[in-house]
Amino acid sequence: MVAISPELASYRAGDSVHLSLTNLSTELVYYNPCPGTIERRTGPVWVTAGDAYPAADTNPNIPCVQPRFRLEPGQTRWIAYQLSLARTPGEYRYKLETVFTQAVDQLAVTLPVRDRVSGSFQVVP
């Protein structure tokens, strides 16, 4: 299981959101921070607002070629994302598309969505 948590409870549109990724399992986990997806809560469902790129990769016209990173059991890493897609006030979260485990000589196993989404945060005017 991976916990993905925003550093703050609220941000302004255009800010960078800092997310911590913590491996709570006893297995090695791999992840790629790019691209991710930003989602906005609309009633009871989460709706995709668009692709999200780490703050260092802000040009969506350039393919994201970040390597996969290792997240050892108990390890925490930080990622910053630009909030350019979150212009409307509301509740948001990030979803990482690539978080997986991989045993030797086996195919990668993508973690369930619950282990690839951040806790929610507010975007305020």
N, CA, C and O atoms as CSV, one atom per row, in Angstrom:
chain,resi,resn,atom,element,x,y,z
A,1,MET,N,N,0.847,-1.183,0.000
A,1,MET,CA,C,0.000,0.000,0.000
A,1,MET,C,C,0.888,1.239,0.000
A,1,MET,O,O,1.912,1.283,0.682
A,2,VAL,N,N,0.487,2.236,-0.765
A,2,VAL,CA,C,1.198,3.510,-0.837
A,2,VAL,C,C,0.257,4.611,-0.370
A,2,VAL,O,O,-0.884,4.684,-0.827
A,3,ALA,N,N,0.718,5.460,0.528
A,3,ALA,CA,C,-0.066,6.615,0.977
A,3,ALA,C,C,0.448,7.842,0.231
A,3,ALA,O,O,1.646,8.125,0.234
A,4,ILE,N,N,-0.465,8.562,-0.404
A,4,ILE,CA,C,-0.117,9.784,-1.134
A,4,ILE,C,C,-0.876,10.921,-0.461
A,4,ILE,O,O,-2.107,10.950,-0.463
A,5,SER,N,N,-0.122,11.859,0.117
A,5,SER,CA,C,-0.741,12.898,0.943
A,5,SER,C,C,-0.283,14.283,0.530
A,5,SER,O,O,0.911,14.506,0.329
A,6,PRO,N,N,-1.231,15.234,0.400
A,6,PRO,CA,C,-0.828,16.617,0.140
A,6,PRO,C,C,-0.213,17.222,1.405
A,6,PRO,O,O,-0.598,16.877,2.522
A,7,GLU,N,N,0.736,18.117,1.212
A,7,GLU,CA,C,1.394,18.761,2.348
A,7,GLU,C,C,0.435,19.690,3.089
A,7,GLU,O,O,0.477,19.779,4.316
A,8,LEU,N,N,-0.433,20.385,2.342
A,8,LEU,CA,C,-1.382,21.336,2.930
A,8,LEU,C,C,-2.814,20.917,2.627
A,8,LEU,O,O,-3.050,20.097,1.739
A,9,ALA,N,N,-3.757,21.472,3.353
A,9,ALA,CA,C,-5.173,21.173,3.133
A,9,ALA,C,C,-5.774,22.031,2.035
A,9,ALA,O,O,-6.787,21.651,1.448
A,10,SER,N,N,-5.168,23.194,1.739
A,10,SER,CA,C,-5.706,24.053,0.678
A,10,SER,C,C,-4.580,24.788,-0.040
A,10,SER,O,O,-3.515,25.049,0.520
A,11,TYR,N,N,-4.860,25.113,-1.310
A,11,TYR,CA,C,-3.914,25.792,-2.184
A,11,TYR,C,C,-4.673,26.792,-3.039
A,11,TYR,O,O,-5.894,26.710,-3.174
A,12,ARG,N,N,-3.938,27.740,-3.617
A,12,ARG,CA,C,-4.516,28.666,-4.589
A,12,ARG,C,C,-4.196,28.152,-5.984
A,12,ARG,O,O,-3.168,27.509,-6.195
A,13,ALA,N,N,-5.090,28.441,-6.947
A,13,ALA,CA,C,-4.841,28.054,-8.337
A,13,ALA,C,C,-3.487,28.606,-8.772
A,13,ALA,O,O,-3.168,29.764,-8.504
A,14,GLY,N,N,-2.698,27.777,-9.441
A,14,GLY,CA,C,-1.372,28.180,-9.883
A,14,GLY,C,C,-0.262,27.817,-8.920
A,14,GLY,O,O,0.909,27.819,-9.300
A,15,ASP,N,N,-0.611,27.500,-7.661
A,15,ASP,CA,C,0.397,27.068,-6.689
A,15,ASP,C,C,0.957,25.701,-7.079
A,15,ASP,O,O,0.399,25.010,-7.932
A,16,SER,N,N,2.044,25.329,-6.457
A,16,SER,CA,C,2.546,23.964,-6.565
A,16,SER,C,C,2.039,23.174,-5.373
A,16,SER,O,O,2.127,23.626,-4.232
A,17,VAL,N,N,1.510,21.997,-5.644
A,17,VAL,CA,C,1.063,21.096,-4.592
A,17,VAL,C,C,2.190,20.108,-4.333
A,17,VAL,O,O,2.678,19.457,-5.257
A,18,HIS,N,N,2.597,20.001,-3.089
A,18,HIS,CA,C,3.629,19.035,-2.718
A,18,HIS,C,C,2.953,17.805,-2.129
A,18,HIS,O,O,2.206,17.893,-1.154
A,19,LEU,N,N,3.229,16.658,-2.739
A,19,LEU,CA,C,2.650,15.398,-2.299
A,19,LEU,C,C,3.740,14.484,-1.762
A,19,LEU,O,O,4.810,14.364,-2.358
A,20,SER,N,N,3.466,13.848,-0.649
A,20,SER,CA,C,4.384,12.823,-0.142
A,20,SER,C,C,3.864,11.464,-0.586
A,20,SER,O,O,2.660,11.206,-0.559
A,21,LEU,N,N,4.784,10.603,-0.993
A,21,LEU,CA,C,4.482,9.214,-1.319
A,21,LEU,C,C,5.200,8.366,-0.292
A,21,LEU,O,O,6.425,8.430,-0.182
A,22,THR,N,N,4.458,7.573,0.461
A,22,THR,CA,C,5.051,6.725,1.490
A,22,THR,C,C,4.664,5.280,1.221
A,22,THR,O,O,3.486,4.952,1.075
A,23,ASN,N,N,5.670,4.431,1.158
A,23,ASN,CA,C,5.440,3.006,0.953
A,23,ASN,C,C,5.152,2.372,2.312
A,23,ASN,O,O,6.050,2.229,3.141
A,24,LEU,N,N,3.901,1.996,2.531
A,24,LEU,CA,C,3.483,1.399,3.801
A,24,LEU,C,C,3.556,-0.126,3.782
A,24,LEU,O,O,3.218,-0.783,4.766
A,25,SER,N,N,4.001,-0.682,2.654
A,25,SER,CA,C,4.046,-2.135,2.531
A,25,SER,C,C,5.440,-2.661,2.869
A,25,SER,O,O,6.345,-1.900,3.212
A,26,THR,N,N,5.586,-3.962,2.766
A,26,THR,CA,C,6.882,-4.600,2.990
A,26,THR,C,C,7.559,-4.935,1.660
A,26,THR,O,O,8.612,-5.571,1.638
A,27,GLU,N,N,6.946,-4.501,0.546
A,27,GLU,CA,C,7.485,-4.766,-0.781
A,27,GLU,C,C,8.054,-3.496,-1.402
A,27,GLU,O,O,7.624,-2.387,-1.086
A,28,LEU,N,N,9.021,-3.677,-2.285
A,28,LEU,CA,C,9.540,-2.579,-3.079
A,28,LEU,C,C,8.456,-2.140,-4.057
A,28,LEU,O,O,7.806,-2.976,-4.684
A,29,VAL,N,N,8.261,-0.826,-4.187
A,29,VAL,CA,C,7.268,-0.265,-5.097
A,29,VAL,C,C,8.001,0.650,-6.071
A,29,VAL,O,O,8.952,1.336,-5.696
A,30,TYR,N,N,7.551,0.655,-7.318
A,30,TYR,CA,C,8.080,1.567,-8.329
A,30,TYR,C,C,6.989,2.557,-8.693
A,30,TYR,O,O,5.803,2.232,-8.647
A,31,TYR,N,N,7.398,3.772,-9.057
A,31,TYR,CA,C,6.410,4.766,-9.501
A,31,TYR,C,C,7.040,5.685,-10.535
A,31,TYR,O,O,8.259,5.836,-10.610
A,32,ASN,N,N,6.178,6.284,-11.318
A,32,ASN,CA,C,6.574,7.306,-12.275
A,32,ASN,C,C,5.638,8.487,-12.020
A,32,ASN,O,O,4.424,8.341,-12.161
A,33,PRO,N,N,6.171,9.649,-11.650
A,33,PRO,CA,C,5.314,10.777,-11.297
A,33,PRO,C,C,4.663,11.463,-12.491
A,33,PRO,O,O,3.897,12.411,-12.317
A,34,CYS,N,N,4.952,11.008,-13.669
A,34,CYS,CA,C,4.556,11.754,-14.850
A,34,CYS,C,C,4.084,10.811,-15.940
A,34,CYS,O,O,4.750,9.809,-16.200
A,35,PRO,N,N,2.960,11.093,-16.588
A,35,PRO,CA,C,2.002,12.081,-16.118
A,35,PRO,C,C,1.082,11.475,-15.069
A,35,PRO,O,O,0.939,10.258,-14.958
A,36,GLY,N,N,0.487,12.338,-14.330
A,36,GLY,CA,C,-0.559,11.955,-13.402
A,36,GLY,C,C,-1.850,12.575,-13.904
A,36,GLY,O,O,-1.896,13.122,-15.006
A,37,THR,N,N,-2.874,12.492,-13.115
A,37,THR,CA,C,-4.160,13.073,-13.480
A,37,THR,C,C,-4.645,13.897,-12.300
A,37,THR,O,O,-4.532,13.473,-11.150
A,38,ILE,N,N,-5.186,15.079,-12.586
A,38,ILE,CA,C,-5.840,15.842,-11.523
A,38,ILE,C,C,-7.343,15.604,-11.670
A,38,ILE,O,O,-7.899,15.652,-12.767
A,39,GLU,N,N,-7.976,15.349,-10.528
A,39,GLU,CA,C,-9.409,15.077,-10.517
A,39,GLU,C,C,-10.106,16.061,-9.577
A,39,GLU,O,O,-9.559,16.457,-8.548
A,40,ARG,N,N,-11.330,16.444,-9.957
A,40,ARG,CA,C,-12.141,17.362,-9.153
A,40,ARG,C,C,-13.399,16.631,-8.714
A,40,ARG,O,O,-14.035,15.927,-9.498
A,41,ARG,N,N,-13.746,16.813,-7.441
A,41,ARG,CA,C,-14.979,16.173,-6.942
A,41,ARG,C,C,-16.178,16.966,-7.467
A,41,ARG,O,O,-16.274,18.183,-7.312
A,42,THR,N,N,-17.087,16.212,-8.095
A,42,THR,CA,C,-18.342,16.776,-8.570
A,42,THR,C,C,-19.445,15.919,-7.971
A,42,THR,O,O,-19.728,14.825,-8.460
A,43,GLY,N,N,-20.066,16.418,-6.913
A,43,GLY,CA,C,-21.040,15.610,-6.191
A,43,GLY,C,C,-20.332,14.418,-5.569
A,43,GLY,O,O,-19.316,14.588,-4.895
A,44,PRO,N,N,-20.856,13.205,-5.785
A,44,PRO,CA,C,-20.242,12.025,-5.171
A,44,PRO,C,C,-19.123,11.388,-5.999
A,44,PRO,O,O,-18.533,10.398,-5.568
A,45,VAL,N,N,-18.819,11.938,-7.182
A,45,VAL,CA,C,-17.832,11.296,-8.063
A,45,VAL,C,C,-16.638,12.211,-8.329
A,45,VAL,O,O,-16.723,13.431,-8.188
A,46,TRP,N,N,-15.526,11.588,-8.716
A,46,TRP,CA,C,-14.320,12.318,-9.111
A,46,TRP,C,C,-14.277,12.367,-10.629
A,46,TRP,O,O,-14.395,11.340,-11.298
A,47,VAL,N,N,-14.108,13.573,-11.167
A,47,VAL,CA,C,-14.091,13.800,-12.610
A,47,VAL,C,C,-12.692,14.263,-13.020
A,47,VAL,O,O,-12.109,15.128,-12.364
A,48,THR,N,N,-12.155,13.698,-14.090
A,48,THR,CA,C,-10.827,14.077,-14.562
A,48,THR,C,C,-10.830,15.511,-15.064
A,48,THR,O,O,-11.647,15.880,-15.908
A,49,ALA,N,N,-9.913,16.318,-14.542
A,49,ALA,CA,C,-9.757,17.702,-14.996
A,49,ALA,C,C,-8.667,17.797,-16.063
A,49,ALA,O,O,-8.642,18.754,-16.837
A,50,GLY,N,N,-7.767,16.816,-16.109
A,50,GLY,CA,C,-6.713,16.794,-17.114
A,50,GLY,C,C,-5.459,16.123,-16.606
A,50,GLY,O,O,-5.377,15.699,-15.454
A,51,ASP,N,N,-4.474,16.036,-17.498
A,51,ASP,CA,C,-3.187,15.456,-17.125
A,51,ASP,C,C,-2.431,16.419,-16.231
A,51,ASP,O,O,-2.566,17.636,-16.353
A,52,ALA,N,N,-1.647,15.871,-15.343
A,52,ALA,CA,C,-0.845,16.674,-14.421
A,52,ALA,C,C,0.608,16.251,-14.552
A,52,ALA,O,O,0.927,15.062,-14.582
A,53,TYR,N,N,1.475,17.242,-14.628
A,53,TYR,CA,C,2.903,16.993,-14.770
A,53,TYR,C,C,3.642,17.565,-13.566
A,53,TYR,O,O,3.245,18.597,-13.026
A,54,PRO,N,N,4.717,16.897,-13.142
A,54,PRO,CA,C,5.518,17.464,-12.059
A,54,PRO,C,C,5.932,18.888,-12.396
A,54,PRO,O,O,6.104,19.222,-13.568
A,55,ALA,N,N,6.094,19.726,-11.387
A,55,ALA,CA,C,6.382,21.151,-11.586
A,55,ALA,C,C,7.584,21.386,-12.491
A,55,ALA,O,O,7.634,22.402,-13.185
A,56,ALA,N,N,8.544,20.483,-12.503
A,56,ALA,CA,C,9.721,20.645,-13.354
A,56,ALA,C,C,9.413,20.347,-14.816
A,56,ALA,O,O,10.191,20.730,-15.690
A,57,ASP,N,N,8.303,19.676,-15.108
A,57,ASP,CA,C,7.916,19.287,-16.464
A,57,ASP,C,C,6.607,19.966,-16.837
A,57,ASP,O,O,5.591,19.295,-17.019
A,58,THR,N,N,6.620,21.282,-16.953
A,58,THR,CA,C,5.371,22.023,-17.116
A,58,THR,C,C,4.907,22.148,-18.560
A,58,THR,O,O,3.825,22.688,-18.788
A,59,ASN,N,N,5.665,21.679,-19.549
A,59,ASN,CA,C,5.241,21.782,-20.934
A,59,ASN,C,C,4.538,20.488,-21.351
A,59,ASN,O,O,5.201,19.473,-21.565
A,60,PRO,N,N,3.189,20.508,-21.470
A,60,PRO,CA,C,2.467,19.285,-21.799
A,60,PRO,C,C,2.697,18.812,-23.228
A,60,PRO,O,O,2.284,17.706,-23.578
A,61,ASN,N,N,3.355,19.635,-24.074
A,61,ASN,CA,C,3.626,19.230,-25.450
A,61,ASN,C,C,4.872,18.365,-25.563
A,61,ASN,O,O,5.131,17.783,-26.617
A,62,ILE,N,N,5.644,18.278,-24.489
A,62,ILE,CA,C,6.841,17.435,-24.477
A,62,ILE,C,C,6.482,16.136,-23.772
A,62,ILE,O,O,5.992,16.170,-22.643
A,63,PRO,N,N,6.713,14.985,-24.411
A,63,PRO,CA,C,6.372,13.716,-23.748
A,63,PRO,C,C,7.090,13.577,-22.409
A,63,PRO,O,O,8.250,13.961,-22.259
A,64,CYS,N,N,6.391,13.035,-21.476
A,64,CYS,CA,C,6.963,12.817,-20.156
A,64,CYS,C,C,7.804,11.553,-20.201
A,64,CYS,O,O,7.290,10.461,-20.446
A,65,VAL,N,N,9.074,11.704,-19.969
A,65,VAL,CA,C,9.971,10.553,-20.050
A,65,VAL,C,C,10.694,10.318,-18.724
A,65,VAL,O,O,11.833,9.852,-18.701
A,66,GLN,N,N,10.023,10.643,-17.633
A,66,GLN,CA,C,10.607,10.411,-16.327
A,66,GLN,C,C,10.883,8.913,-16.164
A,66,GLN,O,O,10.066,8.090,-16.577
A,67,PRO,N,N,11.991,8.560,-15.584
A,67,PRO,CA,C,12.235,7.143,-15.318
A,67,PRO,C,C,11.364,6.665,-14.160
A,67,PRO,O,O,10.777,7.465,-13.431
A,68,ARG,N,N,11.294,5.375,-14.011
A,68,ARG,CA,C,10.580,4.879,-12.842
A,68,ARG,C,C,11.500,5.013,-11.636
A,68,ARG,O,O,12.714,4.843,-11.742
A,69,PHE,N,N,10.910,5.317,-10.507
A,69,PHE,CA,C,11.652,5.500,-9.265
A,69,PHE,C,C,11.307,4.382,-8.300
A,69,PHE,O,O,10.202,3.840,-8.327
A,70,ARG,N,N,12.261,4.042,-7.450
A,70,ARG,CA,C,12.063,3.020,-6.426
A,70,ARG,C,C,11.568,3.677,-5.145
A,70,ARG,O,O,12.014,4.762,-4.773
A,71,LEU,N,N,10.641,3.003,-4.481
A,71,LEU,CA,C,10.160,3.433,-3.181
A,71,LEU,C,C,10.271,2.213,-2.263
A,71,LEU,O,O,9.446,1.300,-2.297
A,72,GLU,N,N,11.307,2.235,-1.457
A,72,GLU,CA,C,11.586,1.109,-0.563
A,72,GLU,C,C,10.526,1.032,0.542
A,72,GLU,O,O,9.885,2.040,0.837
A,73,PRO,N,N,10.329,-0.129,1.152
A,73,PRO,CA,C,9.391,-0.240,2.274
A,73,PRO,C,C,9.711,0.812,3.344
A,73,PRO,O,O,10.855,0.931,3.784
A,74,GLY,N,N,8.699,1.566,3.754
A,74,GLY,CA,C,8.867,2.601,4.773
A,74,GLY,C,C,9.417,3.921,4.263
A,74,GLY,O,O,9.460,4.893,5.017
A,75,GLN,N,N,9.833,3.987,3.023
A,75,GLN,CA,C,10.436,5.209,2.475
A,75,GLN,C,C,9.370,6.217,2.043
A,75,GLN,O,O,8.284,5.845,1.598
A,76,THR,N,N,9.712,7.511,2.186
A,76,THR,CA,C,8.851,8.607,1.726
A,76,THR,C,C,9.621,9.454,0.731
A,76,THR,O,O,10.798,9.753,0.936
A,77,ARG,N,N,8.954,9.837,-0.344
A,77,ARG,CA,C,9.504,10.778,-1.326
A,77,ARG,C,C,8.468,11.860,-1.571
A,77,ARG,O,O,7.284,11.687,-1.282
A,78,TRP,N,N,8.938,12.992,-2.114
A,78,TRP,CA,C,8.073,14.142,-2.376
A,78,TRP,C,C,8.030,14.451,-3.870
A,78,TRP,O,O,9.033,14.318,-4.570
A,79,ILE,N,N,6.855,14.864,-4.350
A,79,ILE,CA,C,6.656,15.302,-5.734
A,79,ILE,C,C,5.896,16.624,-5.679
A,79,ILE,O,O,4.977,16.779,-4.876
A,80,ALA,N,N,6.276,17.576,-6.529
A,80,ALA,CA,C,5.539,18.841,-6.647
A,80,ALA,C,C,4.826,18.879,-7.994
A,80,ALA,O,O,5.425,18.593,-9.031
A,81,TYR,N,N,3.539,19.234,-7.972
A,81,TYR,CA,C,2.744,19.395,-9.190
A,81,TYR,C,C,2.219,20.822,-9.252
A,81,TYR,O,O,1.854,21.401,-8.229
A,82,GLN,N,N,2.183,21.383,-10.446
A,82,GLN,CA,C,1.633,22.722,-10.662
A,82,GLN,C,C,0.114,22.617,-10.749
A,82,GLN,O,O,-0.406,21.691,-11.371
A,83,LEU,N,N,-0.598,23.549,-10.138
A,83,LEU,CA,C,-2.066,23.528,-10.136
A,83,LEU,C,C,-2.658,24.323,-11.298
A,83,LEU,O,O,-3.660,25.014,-11.114
A,84,SER,N,N,-2.082,24.244,-12.453
A,84,SER,CA,C,-2.590,25.020,-13.589
A,84,SER,C,C,-3.957,24.538,-14.065
A,84,SER,O,O,-4.705,25.318,-14.655
A,85,LEU,N,N,-4.299,23.283,-13.827
A,85,LEU,CA,C,-5.586,22.749,-14.278
A,85,LEU,C,C,-6.699,22.952,-13.256
A,85,LEU,O,O,-7.863,22.689,-13.559
A,86,ALA,N,N,-6.371,23.405,-12.077
A,86,ALA,CA,C,-7.356,23.560,-11.003
A,86,ALA,C,C,-7.649,25.038,-10.815
A,86,ALA,O,O,-7.193,25.644,-9.845
A,87,ARG,N,N,-8.399,25.615,-11.725
A,87,ARG,CA,C,-8.713,27.046,-11.657
A,87,ARG,C,C,-10.021,27.318,-10.922
A,87,ARG,O,O,-10.225,28.406,-10.384
A,88,THR,N,N,-10.899,26.330,-10.904
A,88,THR,CA,C,-12.192,26.469,-10.245
A,88,THR,C,C,-12.058,26.038,-8.795
A,88,THR,O,O,-11.552,24.951,-8.519
A,89,PRO,N,N,-12.508,26.883,-7.856
A,89,PRO,CA,C,-12.453,26.459,-6.455
A,89,PRO,C,C,-13.194,25.139,-6.256
A,89,PRO,O,O,-14.210,24.880,-6.901
A,90,GLY,N,N,-12.676,24.319,-5.366
A,90,GLY,CA,C,-13.323,23.048,-5.087
A,90,GLY,C,C,-12.356,22.056,-4.486
A,90,GLY,O,O,-11.241,22.401,-4.094
A,91,GLU,N,N,-12.807,20.808,-4.421
A,91,GLU,CA,C,-12.013,19.731,-3.842
A,91,GLU,C,C,-11.343,18.946,-4.970
A,91,GLU,O,O,-11.994,18.560,-5.941
A,92,TYR,N,N,-10.036,18.714,-4.830
A,92,TYR,CA,C,-9.245,18.048,-5.860
A,92,TYR,C,C,-8.406,16.933,-5.250
A,92,TYR,O,O,-8.234,16.847,-4.034
A,93,ARG,N,N,-7.890,16.085,-6.131
A,93,ARG,CA,C,-6.899,15.080,-5.753
A,93,ARG,C,C,-6.060,14.749,-6.990
A,93,ARG,O,O,-6.450,15.044,-8.119
A,94,TYR,N,N,-4.904,14.131,-6.753
A,94,TYR,CA,C,-4.057,13.658,-7.835
A,94,TYR,C,C,-4.120,12.146,-7.904
A,94,TYR,O,O,-4.219,11.461,-6.886
A,95,LYS,N,N,-4.060,11.640,-9.129
A,95,LYS,CA,C,-3.976,10.198,-9.330
A,95,LYS,C,C,-2.717,9.913,-10.136
A,95,LYS,O,O,-2.540,10.435,-11.236
A,96,LEU,N,N,-1.850,9.083,-9.580
A,96,LEU,CA,C,-0.667,8.628,-10.308
A,96,LEU,C,C,-1.071,7.431,-11.146
A,96,LEU,O,O,-1.704,6.503,-10.642
A,97,GLU,N,N,-0.713,7.444,-12.404
A,97,GLU,CA,C,-1.081,6.345,-13.291
A,97,GLU,C,C,-0.145,5.155,-13.141
A,97,GLU,O,O,-0.557,4.013,-13.343
A,98,THR,N,N,1.114,5.413,-12.788
A,98,THR,CA,C,2.108,4.349,-12.772
A,98,THR,C,C,2.677,4.144,-11.374
A,98,THR,O,O,3.633,4.813,-10.982
A,99,VAL,N,N,2.092,3.229,-10.630
A,99,VAL,CA,C,2.607,2.787,-9.334
A,99,VAL,C,C,2.438,1.273,-9.327
A,99,VAL,O,O,1.320,0.769,-9.437
A,100,PHE,N,N,3.546,0.550,-9.200
A,100,PHE,CA,C,3.436,-0.895,-9.315
A,100,PHE,C,C,4.502,-1.613,-8.508
A,100,PHE,O,O,5.505,-1.030,-8.096
A,101,THR,N,N,4.253,-2.896,-8.298
A,101,THR,CA,C,5.239,-3.793,-7.692
A,101,THR,C,C,5.709,-4.725,-8.800
A,101,THR,O,O,5.019,-4.921,-9.801
A,102,GLN,N,N,6.882,-5.290,-8.608
A,102,GLN,CA,C,7.380,-6.216,-9.615
A,102,GLN,C,C,8.345,-7.190,-8.966
A,102,GLN,O,O,9.431,-6.817,-8.523
A,103,ALA,N,N,7.931,-8.432,-8.919
A,103,ALA,CA,C,8.814,-9.477,-8.394
A,103,ALA,C,C,9.784,-9.887,-9.508
A,103,ALA,O,O,9.503,-9.680,-10.689
A,104,VAL,N,N,10.887,-10.450,-9.138
A,104,VAL,CA,C,11.876,-10.892,-10.115
A,104,VAL,C,C,11.233,-11.869,-11.097
A,104,VAL,O,O,10.522,-12.790,-10.695
A,105,ASP,N,N,11.488,-11.661,-12.381
A,105,ASP,CA,C,10.983,-12.530,-13.450
A,105,ASP,C,C,9.463,-12.576,-13.527
A,105,ASP,O,O,8.906,-13.556,-14.022
A,106,GLN,N,N,8.783,-11.542,-13.050
A,106,GLN,CA,C,7.328,-11.492,-13.159
A,106,GLN,C,C,6.914,-10.171,-13.781
A,106,GLN,O,O,7.678,-9.206,-13.789
A,107,LEU,N,N,5.707,-10.139,-14.297
A,107,LEU,CA,C,5.185,-8.906,-14.863
A,107,LEU,C,C,4.866,-7.910,-13.757
A,107,LEU,O,O,4.599,-8.285,-12.616
A,108,ALA,N,N,4.900,-6.645,-14.117
A,108,ALA,CA,C,4.545,-5.600,-13.161
A,108,ALA,C,C,3.068,-5.728,-12.791
A,108,ALA,O,O,2.233,-6.066,-13.630
A,109,VAL,N,N,2.762,-5.455,-11.535
A,109,VAL,CA,C,1.378,-5.481,-11.058
A,109,VAL,C,C,1.030,-4.061,-10.623
A,109,VAL,O,O,1.541,-3.571,-9.616
A,110,THR,N,N,0.160,-3.403,-11.386
A,110,THR,CA,C,-0.246,-2.042,-11.048
A,110,THR,C,C,-1.102,-2.067,-9.791
A,110,THR,O,O,-2.001,-2.898,-9.655
A,111,LEU,N,N,-0.817,-1.155,-8.880
A,111,LEU,CA,C,-1.571,-1.105,-7.630
A,111,LEU,C,C,-2.988,-0.598,-7.891
A,111,LEU,O,O,-3.212,0.131,-8.857
A,112,PRO,N,N,-3.946,-0.973,-7.043
A,112,PRO,CA,C,-5.322,-0.500,-7.208
A,112,PRO,C,C,-5.399,1.023,-7.093
A,112,PRO,O,O,-4.515,1.658,-6.518
A,113,VAL,N,N,-6.459,1.591,-7.642
A,113,VAL,CA,C,-6.629,3.051,-7.650
A,113,VAL,C,C,-6.496,3.631,-6.250
A,113,VAL,O,O,-5.903,4.696,-6.085
A,114,ARG,N,N,-7.033,2.958,-5.242
A,114,ARG,CA,C,-6.974,3.503,-3.880
A,114,ARG,C,C,-5.536,3.744,-3.426
A,114,ARG,O,O,-5.296,4.580,-2.554
A,115,ASP,N,N,-4.575,3.020,-4.010
A,115,ASP,CA,C,-3.166,3.197,-3.661
A,115,ASP,C,C,-2.440,4.128,-4.622
A,115,ASP,O,O,-1.225,4.300,-4.531
A,116,ARG,N,N,-3.198,4.735,-5.554
A,116,ARG,CA,C,-2.572,5.640,-6.518
A,116,ARG,C,C,-3.159,7.045,-6.480
A,116,ARG,O,O,-2.795,7.889,-7.299
A,117,VAL,N,N,-4.067,7.309,-5.531
A,117,VAL,CA,C,-4.664,8.643,-5.441
A,117,VAL,C,C,-4.242,9.323,-4.138
A,117,VAL,O,O,-4.029,8.679,-3.111
A,118,SER,N,N,-4.130,10.640,-4.224
A,118,SER,CA,C,-3.755,11.407,-3.038
A,118,SER,C,C,-4.981,11.654,-2.172
A,118,SER,O,O,-6.119,11.473,-2.604
A,119,GLY,N,N,-4.720,12.068,-0.950
A,119,GLY,CA,C,-5.793,12.610,-0.143
A,119,GLY,C,C,-6.284,13.880,-0.831
A,119,GLY,O,O,-5.553,14.472,-1.625
A,120,SER,N,N,-7.474,14.293,-0.545
A,120,SER,CA,C,-8.017,15.471,-1.221
A,120,SER,C,C,-7.505,16.761,-0.598
A,120,SER,O,O,-7.053,16.785,0.547
A,121,PHE,N,N,-7.587,17.832,-1.380
A,121,PHE,CA,C,-7.204,19.162,-0.929
A,121,PHE,C,C,-8.132,20.162,-1.606
A,121,PHE,O,O,-8.740,19.867,-2.635
A,122,GLN,N,N,-8.230,21.337,-1.019
A,122,GLN,CA,C,-9.098,22.391,-1.546
A,122,GLN,C,C,-8.293,23.362,-2.402
A,122,GLN,O,O,-7.145,23.679,-2.091
A,123,VAL,N,N,-8.909,23.826,-3.477
A,123,VAL,CA,C,-8.369,24.949,-4.251
A,123,VAL,C,C,-9.273,26.131,-3.937
A,123,VAL,O,O,-10.490,26.064,-4.115
A,124,VAL,N,N,-8.667,27.206,-3.471
A,124,VAL,CA,C,-9.428,28.386,-3.047
A,124,VAL,C,C,-9.075,29.569,-3.949
A,124,VAL,O,O,-8.003,29.602,-4.553
A,125,PRO,N,N,-9.993,30.545,-4.033
A,125,PRO,CA,C,-9.716,31.722,-4.887
A,125,PRO,C,C,-8.588,32.588,-4.327
A,125,PRO,O,O,-8.238,33.607,-4.923
